[in-house]
Amino acid sequence: MSRLALPRLAAGRSAAVDLFRALTVLVMVVVNDWSGVPGLPAWAAHMPADADAMSFVDAVFPAFLFIVGLSIPFALQQRADAGQAPAAVLRHTAQRAGALIVLGLFMVNAEGAAAMPLPVAAWALAAYFGVFLLWGSLGGGPALAWPWRSTGAVLLVALALLYRGADGAPMQPHWWGILGLIGWAYLLACAAFVAARGRLVPLLLALALCVAWYIVLAPRLGQGGHATHTAIVLAGCVTACLLFDARRPRVAAALGFAVALALLASALRPGWKVSKIHATPSWALYSAAACTVIALLLRWSLRRAPAVGERLAGALAPVAANPLLAYLIPFVVEASMQLAGWQRPALLRHGAAGIATAFVYALLVLLATRWLAARGVRLRL
């Protein structure tokens, strides 16, 4: 079986990609925390579904998708260098995507009230424990031994069978959750990247196909959201291939790509409003254009001030290396507080104090991730 052959990217980890990843996760922690603060200014809240507008908050999820796309070419190049065949690469990506989808499904069903023998917060904590047994590791080494992993799988199956919603309904995908949506987009984008062998023209055609699916086929066949989410991930793949080409980084081409995305979004906007809730192509393309510019600026800034960049990247390295762990910490904390009957003081849950508290919370998540990572705690998804 032939090995996967891909265009060469710059060797080693990219500080710009790591920094973008860490900042995206921490900003997502902030905006998730803001969701419980009443009276937010418009820029700090999601726009209504039909508003034909997007706020700063509406751009955070697509930034998460974009950074997944930025990372895909580097990750698949490592597997190609190891001599893996395309089928083996796709099996690995399917396993990772499946894990994200399963985790997203558990998180979605933990959001509301439930009618079970145990509180929904306890059910959620048990699910997070099962996820760690199945996909976690200690000491920075490989995944846990098979008895622990088997126990985690059995626990998750048992929790899924035990679950009953407030209406008595079994566990089901009301929606896929942020992680589940990322899992689906990651799977589809990886399949496109492998099929395209990392070549730019096929990747751009795949991105265009995603947009066309939303416009032409989604009204009859559905799955328009998955199509536009995948388009954002593919935009990240294209940006990585342009900015981090081992032979000659194509900065001007990356900037032109951002401009083209923004122009296409503007052309589509009269027919398809800017809407995160509806996952419209205009929202996706504007977001991808902005993220491409951010990636360019981070790369430029790190080259202009490498010492500052190194210090900042070092401070955020635990989150960059363990983004899923950092993302899940607030959910574990929230479930634990709910189970214990604790909540923040009212002063810290309203107005400017509530907005500022979210930044402190993100800093605490960074410190907690650093503490766990220093002790070898990992989630290997």
N, C-alpha and C positions, 0 to 999 in steps of 0.2 A: 504494500500500500504506500502511495507516494506521501511524502511529508508536505506540510503546509509551507508554502513559499510566500513571503510578504515583503513589501518594500522596507528598506532599513530606516529605522528611527535612531535618533541620537542615543548613545549607550547610557545606561544607568538611569536612576530616578531623576525626574524633572522637578526642581524646586518650585517652579511656577505651578505645575499641576498639583503638587502636594499642598502648596499654599492655598490654591483655589479650592481644593477639596476640603481642607480644614475649615476655611472661612465659611464655606457653604453650609457645612454641618452645624457650626456654631450659630450662624445666622438663623438656620432652621430651628435650632433650640430656642432662640429668642422669639421668633414669630409664633412658634407653637405655644410658648408661654403667654404671649400677648393675647391669645385667643380667649383666655379667661379674664381679661381686663375689660370692664365696661367703659364706654365713653372714649374709645380710641379715636385719634384723628384719622382722616380718610387715608392718609399715606401709610398708616400702620394697620389697616384692616383690609380684608379681601373685598374686592368690588362685587356688587350684585351680578348675577349671572348674565343679565341682559343690558348691562350698563355701557357696553362698547368702550371699555376702559380697563386699565390694569394699574394696580398700585405696586409699590416696592414689594409688598408681601406676596403678590401674585407672581412675582418673578423668582421667588426662592425655589419652589419645586422644579421649574424648568432648569434652574442653575444646577440642581442636584442631578437631573437627567443629563445635562450637558457634560458635567464632570465625569459621569459614567462613560459617556462617549469619548472624552479626552483620554480616559484610562484604558479603553479597550485595545487600541493598537499596541500599546506597551505590553499589556498582559498577554495578548495573543502572540506578539513577537517572541516573548520568553518561551512560550510553548512551541512555537515554530523552531526556535533555536535548539530546543530539546529534542527535535526530530519527530514531534507528534504529527500524525496524519490529520487531515480535516475532520474525519469522523470522530477521532478521539477528542479534538478540541471542542466540537459541538456537543459531545456527551458531557464534557466538563462544564460547559456553559449552561447546558440544560439542567444539570444538577444544582448549580448555583442559583439559576433563575427559579427553579422549583422550590428551593429553600426560602428565597425571598417571598415567593407567592404564598407559601404555607404560613410563614411568619406574619405577613400582611393580613391573611385571612383570620388568624387568631386575634390579632390586634383590633381588627374591625369589629369582631364579635364581642370583644371586651369593652366596647365603647358605651353600650347602653345598659339598661337594667336587664336582669336575667332572673329566671325562676329555676334555681338549682338548689341542691342540698347545701352548697357552700356559696359564700358571697362571690360576686363576679370579680372583685379585686383579688381574692384568694385564688380563683380560677386563673386569672391572668398571670399572677406570680408563679403559679405552678407551671403554666405554659412557658414562661421565660426560663424557668429552671430546666424544663424538658428541652428547650431549644439549646441551652448551654450544654447539656449532657450530650446532645446529638451532634452539635457543630462546634462546640467550644474546645479549648485546650488550656492547659496549665503549664507554667514554666517556659512559655514561649515555644514549646515543642509542637509535635504533631497532634492530631485530634486524639481525644481520649480513647482508651482501650475499648474494644468492641462490647464488653459487658455494659459499660456505662452508656455507650451510644445506643445499644439495644434498649436499655432501660428508658432512655430519653424518647426513643421512637414509640415504645409501648405507652409511656405516660402521655404523649401528645395524642395518640389514638384514643386512649381512655378519656382524656379531657374533651376531645371532639365528640365522642359518643355521649358523654355526660351532659354536654351543654344544652341548655334550653333557654331561649329568649324569653322576654317578658310575656309574649303571647304564646309561649309553649313551643315555638318553632325550633327545629334543630339548627345547628351551626350551618351558616350559608354565606355566600359572598354578596352581601348587600351592596358593597363595592369592594375593590381589591385592597384598599388602603394604599398609603404612599409607597410602602415597600413592595406591595404586590404589583402596583403599576410600574414601578421601576423594574421589577423582575421580568414582566412581560416585555417591556421596551428593550431591556438588556438582551433578552433571548432573541428577539426579532432582529435587533441591530447587529448582534454577533453573527447571526446566520447570514445577514446581508454582507457583512464585512468579510467573512470567510468565502462566500460565493464570489465576491468582487476581488478577492485576493489583495485587499487593501488598495486597489487602484482607484484613483480619484473619480474618473468619469463614471464607472459603474456605481460608486457610492453616491454621487450626485443624482444619478438616475433613480437610485433606490429612494433617496430623499424626496425627489419629485413624485415618485410613485405613492409614497405615504400621503403627500398632500392631495394627490389626485384621488386616492382612496376615500379620504374624508369628503371631498367635494362630490365625487361621482357615485361611489359605491356605498358609502356609509348610510345614506338615506334609505337604502333598500336592505343592505346586509349588516349594518351596524359596525361596531368596533372602530368608530371614528376616533375615539380618544386614544386607543392603542396606536393608531396610525400616526397621529400628531405627536404623541410622546416618543414614538420611535424616530420620527423625523428630527426631534431635538437631539436625541442620542447620536444619530448619524451626523448631524451638524458638528457635534463634538469630535467625532471620528475624523471628519474632513479637516477640522481645525488642527487636530494633533498631527495629521499627516503633512499639513502645510508648514506648521510652525516648528516641528521637531524632525524634519527630514534630515537624515544623517549627511547627505551630500551637500544640500544647500537649503537652509530654512527659507521659505517663501513668505516673507512677512507682508509684502505688498499684495500678494495673492490672497492672503488671509484677510487683510483689510478689505480688499475687493469682494471677498466672499461675504463679509459682514454687511457691506453696502448692498449687495445683491439680495441678501435675505430680507433686509429692511424694505427695499423697494418692492419685492414680491409681496411682503406683508401688506404694504400700503395699497398695492394693486388689488389684493383680495379683500381688503377691509370693507369696502362698500357692500359686498355680498355676504361676508362672514365676519360678524362683529368680533372685536377683541374680547375674549372671554376665557378665563381660566376654567370656570365651572363647565363650560361646554367644550373645552379643549379645542378651540378653533384654530385653523391654520394661521390666521393673522397673529393671534397670541403666541403661538409656538415659534413663528418665524421672527417676530420682534424680539422675543426672549432669546432665541438662538443668536441673533445679531448682536444683542447686548452682551451676551456671554462671550462671544468671539472677541469683542472689543476688550472685555475684562481680561481675557487670556493674553491678548496682545500687550495690554498695559502691565500686567504682572510680569510677563517675560521681559519687557523693556525696563521696568523698574528694578528688577533683580540684576539686570546687566549693568545698569547705571550705578546702583548702590549695592554691590554684592555683600558687603559686610552687614548692612542693615537687613538685607534679605535673609542672610544666613541665620542671624539672631532670631528673626521673626519665624522663619521656617522651623528652627530648632525649638522655639517655644510652643509651636503648634504641632510639632511632629507626632505626639501621641494620638491626636485626633486624625491627622492625615493618614497614619498607618492603621488606625482602628476606627474608621468612621461609623460602622454599624454599632459598635460597642458604645461610642459616645452618643449616638442617636437614641439608643434604647435606655440609657441611664435615666432620663426624665420619666419615662413610662414606668420603670420599676419603682422610682421614688413616688410617683403619683399613686400607683396601686398600693404601695406600702402605707402611705399617708391615709388613703381612703379606708384601708382595712383597719388602721389604728384609730380612725375617727379624728385625725388631725387636719388642720388647714392653716394656711398662712394668716397672719393678723390682717384684719380688714384694711388697715392703713396701706399694706403692701399689695393690695389687690385692686386698687382704683387709681385712675388718672395718671399723673406724671410719675408718682411713686411706683405704680404697677409697671409702667414702661421701663423705668430705670432698674427695677428689681430683676427684670428678665435678663439684662446684661450681666448682672451679678450672678444670676443663676447659670448663665452660659460659662462664666469664668469658673464656677464651682464644678460644672460638668467637665471642663478642660482639666482641672486639677484631679478630679476623680478618675478620669480616663488615664491621666499620667500615672496615678498611684496604682491602678489596676495593671496597666501595661508594664510598669516596672516590676511587677510580680508575675509577669508572664501570662496574664489572663488574655485570651484571644477568642474571637469568634471567627472561625474559618469558613466563611461563606463565599 
